[in-house]
């Protein structure tokens, strides 16, 4: 079920392979990461550099910077992050997800895009003056709220190859974070 929700946000061929393998394929490929002493695990493409990482205290997170050759000198960049936060009460999860989605819907230039699920949101909005595509997904791992965000600037010159590789990497992080 969680893999299916993540796949609503990602490339279908990647998700079909992940669903057939029960999500285990993502854990075997890429670079593995863990938060909260292994309670939250996910994998990211090996060529994605982690630019920030906090694995003690709360919240914990890992953020990746993915350079698009089309963004030279723009100051904009694609980012993927996985943030985990220990909740005092797991029943707060739906309210936290609703608050986050409501906040996203108030973003300047908000435009829903593609399919979304109960704990997922795919949209375009302005980040400053630049349009970005966002894919947000939230998962609950015991009492840990996991938020995965893929965000990329929309440049007319972005190559289809780069977009495909980025989408596959985003799908990998989403699916591997969902597979527990």
Helices and strands as residue ranges (DSSP letters): H 2-7, H 12-20, H 24-28, E 31-35, E 40-44, E 49-54, E 60-66, G 69-71, E 78-86, G 90-92, H 93-105, E 111-112, E 120-127, E 130-141, E 144-153, H 160-178
